[in-house]
């Protein structure tokens, strides 16, 4: 019986190396943010302070086979209380009706990630660049850590965020293109 248990454990450990190790997102060392043009001359940046997620990565090949993330939209901050209130209302994120955003990896192909992004009641397939897949490293407390970054762009109107105002100069108050920057660090248990 001990031999059977030993073989089963070895098989499980072998599969985890083959398919990847499971990591939980460490919110204290991760960041989810965006930037969008303001009055066609500068960028407004926003950050989400509350989110959670998991990812699976082959620690040897650095291939990510799974990403699942949930963002609490009410945690949005742009460092401007009135703008934050406006972004959370029905013209943009409509936080009361749609409190979360979701992201799920469909596939990784080299330095490109194809993801399913859900904002409000819309789910779209988007492509993002993957950069800096680093680790694994052991921290001083015995946990294993890995990290990576995702960078991409969406059109906010694709997600039913259509509000805008025309400026006297002919430009728009808010740009349509939104650049997304995500830095994720994950941990897995002591070994």
C-alpha positions in Angstrom: 0.0 0.0 0.0 2.9 2.4 0.8 4.3 1.7 -2.7 0.9 2.6 -4.3 0.6 5.8 -2.3 4.2 6.7 -3.1 3.6 6.2 -6.8 0.4 8.2 -6.7 2.2 11.1 -4.9 5.0 11.0 -7.4 2.5 11.0 -10.3 0.7 14.0 -8.8 4.0 15.9 -8.3 5.1 15.0 -11.8 1.8 16.3 -13.3 2.1 19.6 -11.4 5.5 20.1 -12.9 4.3 19.2 -16.4 1.1 21.3 -16.3 2.1 24.0 -13.9 2.0 25.2 -10.4 -1.0 26.9 -8.9 -0.5 30.4 -7.5 -2.8 32.8 -5.6 -2.6 36.5 -6.5 -0.8 38.5 -3.7 -2.8 41.7 -3.8 -0.2 43.5 -1.7 2.4 43.0 -4.4 0.2 43.3 -7.5 -1.4 46.2 -9.4 -4.3 46.6 -11.8 -4.6 50.0 -13.5 -5.5 51.8 -16.7 -5.1 55.1 -18.4 -7.3 57.0 -20.8 -6.9 60.4 -22.7 -8.4 63.4 -21.0 -9.4 66.3 -23.3 -7.1 64.8 -25.9 -4.0 66.2 -24.2 -3.1 64.2 -21.2 -3.8 60.8 -19.5 -6.0 60.1 -16.5 -4.8 57.0 -14.5 -7.0 54.8 -12.5 -6.3 51.8 -10.2 -8.4 49.1 -8.7 -7.5 48.4 -5.0 -9.5 45.2 -4.4 -9.1 42.1 -6.6 -8.4 38.4 -6.4 -7.3 35.6 -8.6 -5.3 32.6 -9.4 -2.9 31.5 -12.1 -1.2 28.3 -13.2 2.3 28.5 -14.7 4.9 25.9 -15.7 7.9 27.1 -13.6 10.4 25.7 -16.0 9.0 26.8 -19.4 7.3 30.0 -18.0 4.1 29.0 -19.9 1.0 30.3 -18.2 -1.9 27.8 -18.7 -4.6 29.6 -16.6 -5.4 33.0 -15.3 -8.7 33.7 -13.4 -9.2 37.2 -11.9 -12.0 39.2 -10.4 -11.9 42.9 -9.8 -14.2 44.7 -7.3 -15.1 47.8 -9.4 -16.1 49.9 -6.4 -12.5 49.9 -5.4 -11.6 52.2 -8.4 -9.7 55.3 -7.6 -8.3 58.0 -9.9 -7.3 60.3 -7.0 -10.3 62.5 -7.7 -13.5 61.8 -5.7 -15.9 63.4 -8.1 -14.4 61.6 -11.1 -14.4 58.3 -9.2 -18.1 58.9 -8.5 -18.8 59.6 -12.2 -16.9 56.5 -13.3 -18.9 54.3 -10.9 -22.3 55.5 -12.2 -24.4 54.1 -15.0 -22.7 56.1 -17.8 -19.5 54.1 -17.2 -19.0 51.1 -14.9 -22.5 51.0 -13.3 -21.1 49.5 -10.1 -24.5 49.0 -8.4 -25.6 46.7 -11.3 -22.2 45.2 -12.2 -20.0 45.1 -9.1 -17.2 43.0 -10.6 -15.1 42.7 -13.7 -13.7 39.3 -14.7 -10.7 38.1 -16.7 -9.9 34.6 -17.9 -7.0 33.3 -20.0 -8.0 31.5 -23.1 -4.4 30.8 -24.3 -0.8 32.0 -24.2 1.2 32.0 -27.5 4.7 33.2 -26.8 4.5 36.7 -25.5 0.8 37.1 -26.4 -2.1 36.2 -24.2 -5.6 35.8 -25.5 -8.1 36.6 -22.7 -11.8 36.8 -22.1 -12.6 40.1 -20.4 -16.1 40.8 -18.9 -17.0 44.4 -18.0 -20.6 45.1 -17.2 -22.8 42.7 -19.3 -20.3 42.4 -22.1 -17.7 39.7 -22.6 -15.0 40.2 -25.3 -11.9 38.4 -26.4 -8.9 40.6 -26.2 -5.1 40.2 -26.7 -2.5 41.5 -24.3 1.3 41.3 -24.2 2.9 39.2 -21.5 6.1 40.6 -20.1 8.6 39.7 -17.3 7.5 36.2 -16.3 9.9 35.9 -13.3 10.5 33.2 -10.7 10.0 30.9 -9.1 11.8 32.3 -6.0 11.4 31.3 -2.3 10.6 34.1 0.1 11.9 34.3 3.7 8.7 32.7 5.0 9.0 29.6 2.8 6.5 30.5 0.1 7.2 30.2 -3.6 6.6 33.3 -5.7 6.2 34.1 -9.4 5.3 37.3 -11.2 4.3 38.6 -14.7 2.9 41.6 -16.4 0.1 42.1 -18.9 -0.3 45.1 -21.1 -3.0 45.8 -23.6 -5.7 48.2 -24.9 -9.5 48.1 -25.3 -12.1 50.4 -26.7 -14.4 51.4 -23.8 -17.4 51.7 -26.1 -17.2 47.9 -26.8 -18.2 47.5 -23.1 -21.2 50.0 -23.2 -19.3 53.0 -21.8 -20.4 55.5 -24.3 -20.5 58.8 -22.3 -18.6 61.7 -23.8 -18.7 65.5 -24.3 -17.6 67.4 -27.3 -15.0 70.2 -26.6 -15.1 73.7 -28.1 -11.9 72.7 -30.0 -13.7 69.7 -31.6 -12.0 67.0 -29.5 -13.6 64.8 -27.0 -13.6 65.0 -23.2 -12.7 61.3 -22.7 -10.7 59.1 -25.2 -12.2 55.8 -26.4 -9.0 53.8 -26.1 -8.1 52.6 -22.6 -4.7 51.2 -21.9 -4.6 48.4 -19.3 -1.5 47.6 -17.2 -1.5 44.6 -14.9 1.4 43.5 -12.7 0.7 40.2 -10.8 2.7 38.5 -8.1 1.5 35.1 -6.9 2.3 32.8 -4.0 2.0 29.1 -3.5 2.3 27.3 -0.2 5.3 26.3 1.9 7.2 23.3 0.8 
